[in-house]
Amino acid sequence: MKVASFGKAYRNESEDATHQAMFHQFELMWVEKGLMLSHLVGLIEHLMRELYGPKRKIKFVPKFYPYTEPSIGVLLSNSTAPRKKIDASQEGDLGDDEWTTVAGAGMIHENVLREFGYDPNQVSGLAFGLGTSRLAAQLYGFSDLRSLYENDLRLLTAIQG
């Protein structure tokens, strides 16, 4: 089974330049015989290289997500491109540090597989959720995720050059 979906995600979180209570996410779930963590890492590395090129660094760190085990966070080195501000009054900067978390991922927990009628001794599964707002901010060098949701035409002008 392979399922890919795109949509809105919601979480109880205070909003600032790098966090949103509502954001868009691309999710993938894949269940098949013989899948391993190395398949998940390879898939994510391929996606990041296709989006950002070979020079951007990717880092995987241990995380906790209740439906996957093991679980990993996917971090992308921040763009070396100058940050674009749509409005001089914007506060914050997406990626003040060297890395920005762009995804959560992991191997589907065996209890989840059982719940959906799969035998975890026969198949395994992988899953990830890529935050498309953060991916876009990294791709175009925006300093504040909120600018992606404000319907400001200056955003399109900044993207076009």
N, CA, C and O of each residue as an XYZ file, in Angstrom:
644
protein
N       0.846     -1.172      0.000
C       0.000      0.000      0.000
C       0.895      1.239      0.000
O       1.854      1.329      0.766
N       0.567      2.175     -0.860
C       1.253      3.463     -0.895
C       0.185      4.541     -0.932
O      -0.706      4.518     -1.781
N       0.280      5.482     -0.006
C      -0.683      6.582      0.056
C       0.092      7.889      0.176
O       0.953      8.031      1.044
N      -0.216      8.832     -0.693
C       0.349     10.179     -0.604
C      -0.815     11.150     -0.508
O      -1.797     11.032     -1.241
N      -0.697     12.110      0.400
C      -1.774     13.095      0.541
C      -1.181     14.464      0.841
O      -0.057     14.592      1.326
N      -1.962     15.462      0.540
C      -1.558     16.838      0.779
C      -2.743     17.548      1.403
O      -3.872     17.406      0.934
N      -2.500     18.305      2.448
C      -3.608     19.032      3.051
C      -3.171     19.864      4.239
O      -1.985     19.999      4.540
N      -4.172     20.414      4.898
C      -3.926     21.245      6.072
C      -3.711     20.370      7.292
O      -4.348     19.329      7.453
N      -2.809     20.807      8.138
C      -2.573     20.153      9.426
C      -2.782     21.205     10.507
O      -2.484     22.383     10.312
N      -3.291     20.771     11.631
C      -3.562     21.678     12.745
C      -2.880     21.144     13.995
O      -2.829     19.934     14.215
N      -2.361     22.046     14.806
C      -1.820     21.657     16.110
C      -1.944     22.839     17.060
O      -2.013     23.995     16.645
N      -1.969     22.518     18.323
C      -2.087     23.539     19.354
C      -0.700     24.124     19.594
O       0.103     23.564     20.340
N      -0.431     25.257     18.952
C       0.900     25.842     19.037
C       0.790     27.358     18.930
O      -0.022     27.882     18.167
N       1.601     28.040     19.690
C       1.664     29.498     19.571
C       2.320     29.845     18.246
O       3.313     29.234     17.851
N       1.758     30.827     17.566
C       2.289     31.208     16.266
C       3.380     32.257     16.404
O       3.292     33.179     17.214
N       4.405     32.086     15.593
C       5.467     33.071     15.469
C       6.032     32.944     14.061
O       5.402     32.328     13.200
N       7.181     33.502     13.815
C       7.747     33.505     12.464
C       8.054     32.102     11.946
O       8.103     31.899     10.733
N       8.260     31.137     12.830
C       8.655     29.790     12.400
C       7.663     28.699     12.790
O       7.902     27.532     12.479
N       6.575     29.030     13.449
C       5.583     28.040     13.890
C       4.175     28.537     13.588
O       3.874     29.722     13.727
N       3.322     27.607     13.171
C       1.942     27.954     12.874
C       0.994     26.908     13.456
O       1.330     25.726     13.533
N      -0.179     27.352     13.859
C      -1.200     26.422     14.351
C      -1.833     25.671     13.178
O      -2.288     24.541     13.352
N      -1.871     26.272     11.998
C      -2.361     25.624     10.777
C      -1.268     25.768      9.730
O      -0.730     26.853      9.512
N      -0.952     24.656      9.090
C       0.059     24.683      8.046
C      -0.278     23.595      7.035
O      -1.135     22.748      7.289
N       0.385     23.617      5.911
C       0.162     22.603      4.886
C       1.259     21.544      4.976
O       2.419     21.832      5.269
N       0.841     20.315      4.711
C       1.770     19.209      4.855
C       1.553     18.203      3.730
O       0.421     17.940      3.327
N       2.650     17.648      3.233
C       2.615     16.538      2.292
C       2.968     15.296      3.088
O       4.014     15.249      3.735
N       2.102     14.283      3.047
C       2.324     13.066      3.825
C       2.417     11.864      2.902
O       1.769     11.798      1.857
N       3.238     10.922      3.321
C       3.371      9.669      2.600
C       3.344      8.529      3.606
O       3.960      8.610      4.669
N       2.628      7.474      3.262
C       2.639      6.241      4.045
C       2.823      5.101      3.053
O       2.145      5.043      2.027
N       3.749      4.192      3.367
C       4.075      3.094      2.467
C       4.220      1.844      3.305
O       5.031      1.810      4.231
N       3.438      0.801      2.991
C       3.500     -0.482      3.694
C       3.821     -1.556      2.667
O       3.148     -1.678      1.643
N       4.859     -2.330      2.956
C       5.301     -3.360      2.017
C       6.266     -4.293      2.738
O       6.832     -3.930      3.770
N       6.449     -5.458      2.214
C       7.399     -6.408      2.778
C       8.832     -5.906      2.576
O       9.208     -5.513      1.472
N       9.626     -5.923      3.646
C      11.052     -5.626      3.543
C      11.472     -4.164      3.671
O      12.658     -3.863      3.536
N      10.550     -3.258      3.925
C      10.959     -1.851      4.069
C      11.773     -1.654      5.342
O      11.482     -2.245      6.383
N      12.800     -0.810      5.237
C      13.656     -0.513      6.384
C      13.846      0.996      6.507
O      13.482      1.758      5.611
N      14.415      1.407      7.619
C      14.683      2.826      7.846
C      15.559      3.409      6.741
O      15.409      4.576      6.379
N      16.465      2.608      6.209
C      17.340      3.108      5.134
C      16.528      3.493      3.892
O      16.915      4.415      3.174
N      15.415      2.810      3.626
C      14.547      3.198      2.509
C      13.946      4.582      2.757
O      13.891      5.416      1.853
N      13.499      4.814      3.987
C      12.909      6.102      4.346
C      13.932      7.229      4.220
O      13.647      8.274      3.635
N      15.115      7.008      4.769
C      16.171      8.025      4.703
C      16.549      8.305      3.249
O      16.708      9.463      2.862
N      16.693      7.263      2.450
C      17.041      7.443      1.039
C      15.979      8.206      0.272
O      16.299      9.058     -0.557
N      14.710      7.903      0.543
C      13.607      8.599     -0.124
C      13.606     10.083      0.222
O      13.466     10.932     -0.658
N      13.762     10.389      1.497
C      13.766     11.793      1.922
C      14.986     12.526      1.371
O      14.874     13.659      0.905
N      16.145     11.882      1.423
C      17.343     12.520      0.858
C      17.144     12.823     -0.626
O      17.531     13.892     -1.098
N      16.549     11.896     -1.356
C      16.301     12.116     -2.786
C      15.370     13.311     -2.994
O      15.643     14.165     -3.838
N      14.282     13.381     -2.239
C      13.350     14.508     -2.366
C      14.038     15.839     -2.077
O      13.853     16.807     -2.815
N      14.831     15.891     -1.008
C      15.508     17.140     -0.641
C      16.530     17.539     -1.697
O      16.653     18.721     -2.017
N      17.266     16.575     -2.243
C      18.266     16.885     -3.276
C      17.590     17.411     -4.549
O      18.097     18.329     -5.193
N      16.450     16.826     -4.902
C      15.730     17.293     -6.083
C      15.191     18.708     -5.888
O      15.176     19.499     -6.831
N      14.751     19.033     -4.678
C      14.217     20.367     -4.402
C      15.310     21.418     -4.249
O      15.175     22.526     -4.767
N      16.377     21.091     -3.554
C      17.354     22.104     -3.142
C      18.741     21.946     -3.756
O      19.590     22.819     -3.578
N      18.985     20.864     -4.464
C      20.289     20.659     -5.068
C      21.242     19.928     -4.140
O      20.947     19.730     -2.962
N      22.373     19.534     -4.672
C      23.302     18.688     -3.916
C      24.086     19.392     -2.811
O      24.682     18.726     -1.965
N      24.096     20.722     -2.802
C      24.922     21.430     -1.818
C      24.241     21.627     -0.467
O      24.919     21.851      0.536
N      22.912     21.548     -0.425
C      22.207     21.712      0.852
C      22.418     20.475      1.701
O      22.322     19.349      1.213
N      22.702     20.691      2.962
C      22.935     19.587      3.886
C      21.616     19.124      4.496
O      20.710     19.920      4.743
N      21.533     17.815      4.732
C      20.366     17.205      5.353
C      20.854     16.469      6.590
O      21.878     15.787      6.564
N      20.103     16.619      7.671
C      20.482     15.946      8.915
C      19.249     15.244      9.469
O      18.147     15.790      9.430
N      19.437     14.039      9.982
C      18.370     13.274     10.610
C      18.677     13.167     12.099
O      19.792     12.820     12.486
N      17.686     13.466     12.927
C      17.867     13.414     14.377
C      16.769     12.551     14.988
O      15.669     12.472     14.440
N      17.054     11.904     16.117
C      16.011     11.102     16.776
C      14.893     11.997     17.296
O      15.151     13.078     17.825
N      13.660     11.548     17.145
C      12.480     12.276     17.621
C      11.502     11.271     18.214
O      11.709     10.060     18.133
N      10.443     11.788     18.807
C       9.358     10.931     19.263
C       8.080     11.328     18.537
O       7.659     12.484     18.585
N       7.477     10.375     17.874
C       6.144     10.505     17.310
C       5.393      9.243     17.722
O       5.936      8.146     17.594
N       4.166      9.368     18.212
C       3.485      8.209     18.798
C       3.138      7.092     17.826
O       2.865      5.976     18.268
N       3.136      7.343     16.530
C       2.717      6.315     15.580
C       3.870      5.682     14.816
O       3.657      4.802     13.982
N       5.094      6.128     15.098
C       6.255      5.556     14.425
C       7.323      5.179     15.447
O       7.437      5.793     16.508
N       8.108      4.148     15.100
C       9.224      3.714     15.940
C      10.171      2.892     15.078
O       9.775      1.827     14.604
N      11.401      3.335     14.854
C      11.980      4.575     15.343
C      11.405      5.788     14.597
O      10.831      5.667     13.515
N      11.581      6.946     15.212
C      11.112      8.202     14.639
C      12.304      9.129     14.428
O      13.254      9.133     15.212
N      12.236      9.908     13.361
C      13.321     10.846     13.064
C      12.749     12.200     12.666
O      11.644     12.295     12.130
N      13.522     13.237     12.939
C      13.231     14.572     12.435
C      14.179     14.839     11.282
O      15.335     14.417     11.303
N      13.685     15.537     10.283
C      14.484     15.861      9.101
C      14.808     17.344      9.160
O      13.912     18.188      9.157
N      16.103     17.653      9.213
C      16.557     19.039      9.271
C      17.293     19.381      7.990
O      18.031     18.564      7.440
N      17.083     20.589      7.532
C      17.714     21.083      6.316
C      18.594     22.263      6.692
O      18.178     23.140      7.449
N      19.830     22.285      6.154
C      20.686     23.430      6.428
C      20.028     24.667      5.843
O      19.414     24.611      4.778
N      20.157     25.764      6.535
C      19.502     26.983      6.084
C      20.152     27.510      4.822
O      21.353     27.358      4.598
N      19.328     28.129      4.014
C      19.758     28.673      2.737
C      20.852     29.711      2.952
O      20.843     30.464      3.926
N      21.778     29.728      2.030
C      22.799     30.776      2.066
C      22.310     32.024      1.327
O      22.964     33.066      1.336
N      21.134     31.890      0.683
C      20.568     33.048     -0.019
C      20.119     34.083      1.001
O      19.688     33.719      2.095
N      20.212     35.366      0.666
C      19.750     36.389      1.598
C      18.262     36.208      1.891
O      17.477     35.877      1.003
N      17.892     36.429      3.141
C      16.491     36.304      3.545
C      15.683     37.448      2.952
O      16.118     38.599      2.960
N      14.505     37.121      2.439
C      13.623     38.127      1.852
C      12.567     38.506      2.866
O      11.881     37.642      3.412
N      12.436     39.769      3.114
C      11.363     40.262      3.975
C      10.357     40.976      3.113
O      10.710     41.839      2.309
N       9.102     40.615      3.281
C       8.042     41.238      2.500
C       7.728     42.615      3.065
O       7.369     43.534      2.328
N       7.864     42.745      4.351
C       7.467     43.957      5.047
C       8.533     44.244      6.102
O       8.919     43.340      6.843
N       8.999     45.445      6.182
C      10.051     45.797      7.144
C       9.601     45.595      8.586
O      10.439     45.495      9.483
N       8.296     45.534      8.822
C       7.804     45.372     10.191
C       7.798     43.914     10.646
O       7.496     43.639     11.807
N       8.128     42.966      9.751
C       8.134     41.560     10.146
C       9.161     41.325     11.230
O      10.270     41.857     11.195
N       8.766     40.524     12.182
C       9.686     40.135     13.241
C      10.093     38.692     13.020
O       9.411     37.938     12.326
N      11.190     38.326     13.607
C      11.626     36.940     13.542
C      12.333     36.654     12.229
O      12.330     37.466     11.305
N      12.936     35.482     12.176
C      13.660     35.070     10.993
C      13.599     33.563     10.935
O      14.033     32.888     11.869
N      13.071     33.025      9.859
C      12.992     31.579      9.727
C      14.401     31.037      9.603
O      15.101     31.317      8.630
N      14.813     30.263     10.587
C      16.127     29.653     10.530
C      17.233     30.561     11.008
O      18.250     30.699     10.328
N      17.062     31.195     12.179
C      18.165     31.962     12.749
C      19.357     31.053     13.024
O      20.506     31.493     12.976
N      19.078     29.791     13.310
C      20.121     28.813     13.567
C      20.595     28.221     12.247
O      20.141     28.622     11.176
N      21.495     27.284     12.334
C      22.058     26.669     11.138
C      21.085     25.714     10.451
O      21.200     25.493      9.245
N      20.124     25.140     11.192
C      19.225     24.110     10.670
C      17.766     24.469     10.894
O      17.432     25.151     11.863
N      16.884     24.003      9.987
C      15.446     24.156     10.134
C      14.798     22.781      9.975
O      15.086     22.058      9.022
N      13.926     22.428     10.912
C      13.187     21.177     10.811
C      12.131     21.316      9.725
O      11.323     22.245      9.753
N      12.138     20.388      8.761
C      11.184     20.451      7.658
C      10.258     19.237      7.607
O       9.302     19.231      6.831
N      10.521     18.206      8.419
C       9.683     17.004      8.354
C       9.844     16.160      9.608
O      10.853     16.216     10.311
N       8.806     15.379      9.851
C       8.846     14.316     10.837
C       8.623     13.013     10.093
O       7.870     12.974      9.121
N       9.276     11.937     10.544
C       9.198     10.683      9.800
C       9.488      9.510     10.723
O       9.916      9.685     11.865
N       9.249      8.321     10.208
C       9.603      7.134     10.961
C       9.017      5.877     10.354
O       8.290      5.910      9.361
N       9.362      4.769     10.987
C       8.811      3.470     10.607
C       7.492      3.304     11.351
O       7.420      3.536     12.558
N       6.456      2.905     10.634
C       5.133      2.779     11.237
C       5.178      1.760     12.375
O       5.649      0.637     12.197
N       4.685      2.165     13.542
C       4.702      1.327     14.742
C       3.931      0.034     14.488
O       2.904      0.033     13.809
N       4.437     -1.053     15.036
C       3.800     -2.366     14.803
C       2.359     -2.411     15.301
O       1.538     -3.124     14.724
N       2.033     -1.673     16.352
C       0.643     -1.651     16.829
C      -0.281     -0.967     15.823
O      -1.446     -1.344     15.698
N       0.226      0.029     15.110
C      -0.563      0.696     14.075
C      -0.788     -0.280     12.917
O      -1.896     -0.377     12.389
N       0.252     -0.993     12.532
C       0.095     -1.985     11.465
C      -0.967     -3.020     11.843
O      -1.836     -3.345     11.035
N      -0.893     -3.534     13.072
C      -1.877     -4.522     13.533
C      -3.298     -3.952     13.506
O      -4.238     -4.631     13.092
N      -3.445     -2.713     13.946
C      -4.763     -2.076     13.997
C      -5.426     -2.029     12.618
O      -6.650     -2.074     12.503
N      -4.603     -1.941     11.585
C      -5.142     -1.873     10.232
C      -5.087     -3.224      9.507
O      -5.224     -3.292      8.285
N      -4.885     -4.293     10.280
C      -4.980     -5.630      9.714
C      -3.721     -6.164      9.068
O      -3.776     -7.173      8.365
N      -2.591     -5.520      9.283
C      -1.325     -6.006      8.744
C      -0.586     -6.801      9.807
O      -0.692     -6.507     10.998
N       0.151     -7.792      9.383
C       0.992     -8.582     10.286
C       2.383     -7.965     10.284
O       3.075     -8.023      9.267
N       2.816     -7.366     11.417
C       4.135     -6.719     11.436
C       5.304     -7.692     11.261
O       6.439     -7.264     11.055
N       5.031     -9.006     11.344
C       6.076     -9.985     11.055
C       6.215    -10.226      9.552
O       7.196    -10.816      9.101
N       5.227     -9.766      8.779
C       5.237     -9.958      7.331
C       5.564     -8.680      6.551
O       6.191     -8.734      5.493
N       5.132     -7.532      7.083
C       5.342     -6.261      6.383
C       5.840     -5.203      7.366
O       5.710     -5.347      8.582
N       6.395     -4.167      6.822
C       6.761     -2.988      7.606
C       6.291     -1.769      6.831
O       5.894     -1.865      5.670
N       6.342     -0.627      7.492
C       5.869      0.575      6.822
C       6.683      1.789      7.211
O       7.298      1.835      8.276
N       6.675      2.760      6.338
C       7.333      4.024      6.630
C       6.357      5.153      6.377
O       5.411      5.015      5.602
N       6.597      6.273      7.041
C       5.705      7.426      6.901
C       6.501      8.708      7.126
O       7.472      8.732      7.883
N       6.072      9.763      6.457
C       6.636     11.082      6.743
C       5.610     12.153      6.487
O       4.638     11.946      5.760
N       5.837     13.307      7.094
C       5.046     14.500      6.857
C       5.998     15.650      6.608
O       6.748     16.042      7.502
N       5.976     16.194      5.403
C       6.834     17.324      5.032
C       6.036     18.613      5.169
O       4.981     18.755      4.551
N       6.522     19.542      5.963
C       5.865     20.838      6.108
C       6.154     21.706      4.898
O       7.253     22.243      4.761
N       5.170     21.846      4.020
C       5.425     22.550      2.755
C       5.665     24.045      2.942
O       6.329     24.669      2.113
N       5.139     24.626      4.010
C       5.411     26.047      4.258
C       6.891     26.262      4.547
O       7.509     27.186      4.020
N       7.445     25.408      5.382
C       8.875     25.523      5.693
C       9.729     25.204      4.479
O      10.764     25.835      4.261
N       9.299     24.228      3.687
C      10.039     23.915      2.463
C      10.057     25.116      1.525
O      11.098     25.449      0.959
N       8.895     25.772      1.358
C       8.821     26.946      0.485
C       9.660     28.097      1.035
O      10.351     28.780      0.280
N       9.600     28.310      2.337
C      10.394     29.383      2.943
C      11.885     29.128      2.734
O      12.645     30.062      2.480
N      12.302     27.875      2.838
C      13.702     27.532      2.599
C      14.070     27.725      1.129
O      15.152     28.217      0.810
N      13.169     27.335      0.249
C      13.442     27.418     -1.181
C      13.576     28.864     -1.646
O      14.453     29.185     -2.448
N      12.695     29.744     -1.136
C      12.680     31.130     -1.590
C      13.316     32.106     -0.620
O      13.398     33.298     -0.917
N      13.771     31.627      0.541
C      14.484     32.490      1.473
C      13.606     33.468      2.222
O      14.051     34.575      2.525
N      12.353     33.093      2.536
C      11.484     33.999      3.288
C      11.788     33.933      4.773
O      12.091     32.870      5.315
N      11.703     35.073      5.413
C      12.077     35.172      6.817
C      10.938     34.838      7.770
O      11.175     34.644      8.963
N       9.714     34.766      7.275
C       8.576     34.593      8.180
C       7.518     33.745      7.485
O       7.011     34.124      6.430
N       7.185     32.603      8.072
C       6.181     31.714      7.473
C       4.832     32.392      7.304
O       4.090     32.073      6.375
N       4.512     33.310      8.177
C       3.206     33.966      8.120
C       2.995     34.697      6.801
O       1.858     34.839      6.350
N       4.070     35.159      6.180
C       3.932     35.887      4.916
C       3.368     34.996      3.810
O       2.812     35.509      2.838
N       3.496     33.688      3.934
C       2.964     32.773      2.929
C       1.438     32.696      2.956
O       0.830     32.204      2.005
N       0.816     33.173      4.028
C      -0.628     33.050      4.202
C      -1.354     34.392      4.229
O      -2.540     34.437      4.556
N      -0.684     35.463      3.900
C      -1.287     36.788      4.027
C      -1.852     37.338      2.723
O      -2.334     38.471      2.706
N      -1.812     36.581      1.638
C      -2.343     37.023      0.342
C      -1.774     38.375     -0.083
O      -2.494     39.236     -0.587
N      -0.491     38.539      0.126
C       0.191     39.781     -0.208
C       0.890     39.614     -1.558
O       1.754     38.750     -1.707
N       0.523     40.429     -2.532
C       1.107     40.313     -3.865
C       2.607     40.583     -3.872
O       3.301     40.182     -4.806
N       3.111     41.254     -2.849
C       4.549     41.492     -2.780
C       5.322     40.175     -2.657
O       6.491     40.096     -3.032
N       4.658     39.147     -2.129
C       5.280     37.831     -2.019
C       5.593     37.295     -3.418
O       6.696     36.804     -3.659
N       4.641     37.386     -4.327
C       4.875     36.915     -5.692
C       5.974     37.722     -6.379
O       6.776     37.170     -7.132
N       6.006     39.011     -6.122
C       7.055     39.853     -6.692
C       8.422     39.424     -6.181
O       9.387     39.376     -6.944
N       8.506     39.111     -4.891
C       9.774     38.671     -4.304
C      10.226     37.348     -4.895
O      11.420     37.142     -5.113
N       9.282     36.443     -5.159
C       9.625     35.138     -5.746
C      10.104     35.299     -7.175
O      11.051     34.634     -7.596
N       9.458     36.172     -7.917
C       9.810     36.349     -9.325
C      11.146     37.063     -9.519
O      11.703     37.050    -10.616
N      11.653     37.675     -8.476
C      12.965     38.242     -8.621
C      13.013     39.661     -8.248
O      14.074     40.283     -8.321
